[in-house]
Amino acid sequence: MGNVMLIPARRQVGNNARKQEEEKPKLRVAAYCRVSTDSDEQATSYEAQVEHYTEYIQKNPDWEFAGIYADDGISGTNTKKREEFNHMIDDCKAGNIDMIITKSISRFARNTLDCLKYIRQLKDMNIPVLFEKESINTMDAKGEVLITIMASLAQQESQSLSQNVKMGLQYRYQQGKVQINHNRFLGYTKDADGNLIIDPEQAEIVKRIYREYLEGLSMDKIAAGLERDGIITGAGGKRWHTSTKVFK
């Protein structure tokens, strides 16, 4: 058998090295953010999360920004009403996302079954979820054990919080105090003491809607007229729909 000559690999330098580096695919990373209420404090948290993760992803040279998916003012008890969450999962299935970052397990899901369902679904697609607060990567060997424990605790926390909120509301009702979020409640605002009072300007819009309805106009025609006249909804939107709360 003849002698074998070992030829060492040459270190890539200059343009060749840069070319290899440029050809290395970047990880397409998306972030999921959620806050659970419509309060001003939580709205600030929502905006802060979006800003944080946009900057966090874009400053990593090995990552490609794949977007921010954010649900505002929606409970985390289940995923049925979280449109952006479901949109993110669909984009994962479409092959548009390689990794997801989120603040914590409680931001991702507070229902143990939902949490594990989607984590396992994503793992089957080789897509890790990185929980920043808990420092857990779901692709790690011990990740799912920790997630099962923590998600279970989060679910208990959610149920306990829900019970406390119900008890608090019941107590307020007994004291003759009614808590209503007026931010998207067309026709009303609150005074300095937190009591509901009529907003004169918005009240005219409410009167117009009911008057036109009594005159026989359909809800679609009423909505079209409001849009034509540049009247915004109670939530500040320009588009009126039959699902807008004043029509209910």
Buried (B, 14 or more C-beta within 10 A) or exposed (E): EEEEEEEEEEEEEEEEEEEEEEEEEEBBBBBBBBBBBBEEEBBEBBBEBBEBBBEBBEEEEEBBBBBBBBBBBBBBBEBEEBEBBBEBBEBBEEEEBBBBBBBEBBBBBBBBEBBBEBBEEBBEEEBBBBBBEBEBEBBEEEBBEBBBEBBBBBBEEBEEEEEEEEEEEEEEEEEEEEEEEBBBBBBBBBEEEEEBEEBEEBEEBBEBBEEBBEEEBEBEEBBEBBBEEEBBBBEEEEEBEEEBEBBE
